[in-house]
Amino acid sequence: MKEIEGRLGVSRSSVSLWVRDIELTPEQHAALQMRNPIYNAQRSGAGKLRERGHLRRRTYQLAGRRRVRECEPLYVAGCMLYWAEGAKARHALKITNSDPELIRFFGRFLRECFAVCDEQMHVHCNLFADHISKQREVEQLWLDVLGLPRSSLRKSTVNHYSRSSQRKRKNKLPYGTCALIVHSTEIVQTIYGSIQELAGFNRPHWLVCNY
C-alpha cells in the first residue's frame, strides 16, 4: 500500500479502501513478504538459528562416533538398547518398556556414562484398568527400580480395556510400562552418533527432523 500511496499521491486510507476486497494468491503473499525488510531480517535470523542448531547436533554426533570406538561394554550396550527401544526425537531421549531390569539398566547407563542426575530424569507410567487399585504401588515400584524420588514422577496414563480384549489382556503387563525421559540434545545426539558408528550407516534425518 505504501508504494501505491507514493506513486498516486493519495492517502493511505484511500488505498486501503481500494484494495481491501482484493484476494491475493499464496505466491503474491510470498512475494510481498520477501519485499518486507522486517520479514527478511526475521527469516535470516531463523535460518542462522537452524544452522547453529544443526552444527551443534552434528558436533555431538561426531563426539558419539569417537566415544564408541573405545568399546566400553556398558556404553555400547546402552546405545544398542536405545537403538532398539528408544524414541528417536531430536532434543530428548525416551525409552519405554515393561521390563523393570531393562529400565534399571538404562538408568545405570545414563548415570555412569553421561553423569545424568536424578533431577534430570522423569518417569511416566502407562497403566491399565486392573492397576487402578494399586496405582501408587506400581508407580513406586518403577521409582524404586530407578532409585528416584516421587518428584520425578509425571502424571500416569491409565488405559481402559475394550470389552473384546478385557479378559484376554487382564494382568498381561503386571506393572504396565515405564517411560524414562531425559531432555538433553547433547546426550541423545551423542547416542545417535555412536549407533551410526557401531552399525556402519548414516541417518541424516536424526540431525534435522523432529519426531
N, C-alpha and C positions, 0 to 999 in steps of 0.2 A: 504494500500500500504506500509506503514511503516513496518508492520510485515513481508510482503513478501520480502521487501528490506533487512531486517535484517537477515532473515533465509537463503536467497540465496546469500547474499553478492554482490548484483548488485545495479546499480544506480537507483534513483527514476525515471529518465526519461525512463529507460528500462522497469520498472514495469508499468509505465503509458501507454506505447505503447502496452504492452501485454494485459492489462485489459480494454482498452478504449472502446472496442466494446462489452463488456460483459454487458448484461442487468440483473439487479438484481430484484428479486421479492419484493413486499412490505414487506414480512416477513424478507427478508435478509437486506433490508434497515433499518428496525426497529432494527434488531439485531446489526447492525453496529452502529446505533445511541446510543444504550444502552451501548456500549463499549467506547463511547466518553465521557471523563470526563467533557468537557465543556458543552455538551448537558445535561448530568446528573445534573450538577450544575444548569443549567437554568430550567430544569424540576422540580428540588427540590424547587427552588425559586418560580416558578409559583404556585406550589402546596401549599406552605406556604401562598402566597398571597390570593389564593382562600379560604384557611382555615380561614384566618383572616377576609376576607370579609363575609364569611358565619357566623362566630361568631358575627360580628358586626350587621349584619341584624337580627340575632336571638335575640340579646340583645334589639334592637329596638322593635321587635315584642313583647317581654316579657313586655317591658315598656307600650306598647299599651294595652296589656291584663290587666295590673294593672290599667291603667288610666280609661278605660271604665267602670270599676266596680264602679267608683264614680258616674256614672249615670247622668252626666251633660247633660241636654237636647240638647244644641247646638252641643256638641261634638258627642253624639250618633247619632243625625240626620245627621251630616256631614259625619260620617263614613258609615252609611247606604246608603246615597246618592252616595258615591263613589263606594260602592259595586255594586250598580245598574247601574251607568252611567260612571264610571271611567275606564280608560285604566289600565290594570294590568301589568305594567312594573316593573322592579326591582329597578331602581335608580331614577325614576322621576314619578310625578303624572300628569295626564292629564284628564280633564273632558270636554266633548263636548256636547253642547245642543243648541236647537233653542229658548229656553225659557229664556228671559233676567232675570226673577226673580230667576230662578234656578241658573244661573251663578252668580248673585249678592249674593245669599245666600252662595254659596260655597266660594266666595271671602271673605265674612264675617267670615265664619268658619275658613279659613286659617289664617286670621289676628288675630282673637280673641283667637283661640285655639293653634296656633303654632307661633304667632308673626311674620308671614311672611310679609316682607316689599315690597313696590312697585317694587323695583329693582329686586326682585326675581320672580316676576310674568311676564309671557309672554303671549301674546294674538295672536291667529291665527284665521282668519276668513275664512270660506268656503262659497263662494258666488256663485251666478248663473248669467246667461247672463242678466236677467232683472234687476240685481243690478248694472251693469256697469256704467250707467249714474249717479248713486247716491252712488258709492262705498265709497267715502270718508265719506259721511254722515253715512252710515251703520257702517263703521269701528269706527267712532267717537261715535256712539250710544253704541257700546259694551265697548269702553274705558270709557265712562261716567257711564255706569252701574257698572263698577268695580272701578271707581274713579282713573283711571290710566292715565299717560301721554302718548303722542304719541310715545315716545321712547320704550314703552312696546310692541308696535305692530310689529309683524313679517309679512313678505310678505303674502298677502292673496292669496288664490286659487280661481280662477273663473272657474266654470264648465259651459260648453255649452250644451244645451238640444239637444237630438236627435230629428229628425223630428217626430218620432212617439209619443214622450212624450211632445213636445213643448207646445201644447195647454193645455194638462192635468196638467202639473206641474207648469205652469207660476204663479208666486205670491203665490205659496203654502207655502213657507217659506219667509215671508216678510223681515226678517233680515238675512237670511241664517243661518249658525250655527257659534258658537264661541267656540274655544278651549282655556281653561285656563291651562297653563302649569307652573309647578314649578319643577326645578331639585333639588331634595333632597332625598337621600336614607333614611335618618332618618325619614322624615315625612311620606313617602309612606309606609315604613315598619312598622312604628308605627300604621298607619291606618289599615294595613293588620292584625296586631296582635289584634287590637280592633274588627275588623269584625269577626275574628275567635272566639274570646271570646264571643261576643254577640250571634252569631249564633250557637255556640257549635260544631264546626268542626275544623279539621286541614287540611291545604292545603300546604304540603311541597314544592311544586314547586314555590310558591311565594318567597321562600328563595333562591332557587338555579337556577331558569330558567330566562332567559332574553327574553322578548317578544317584 
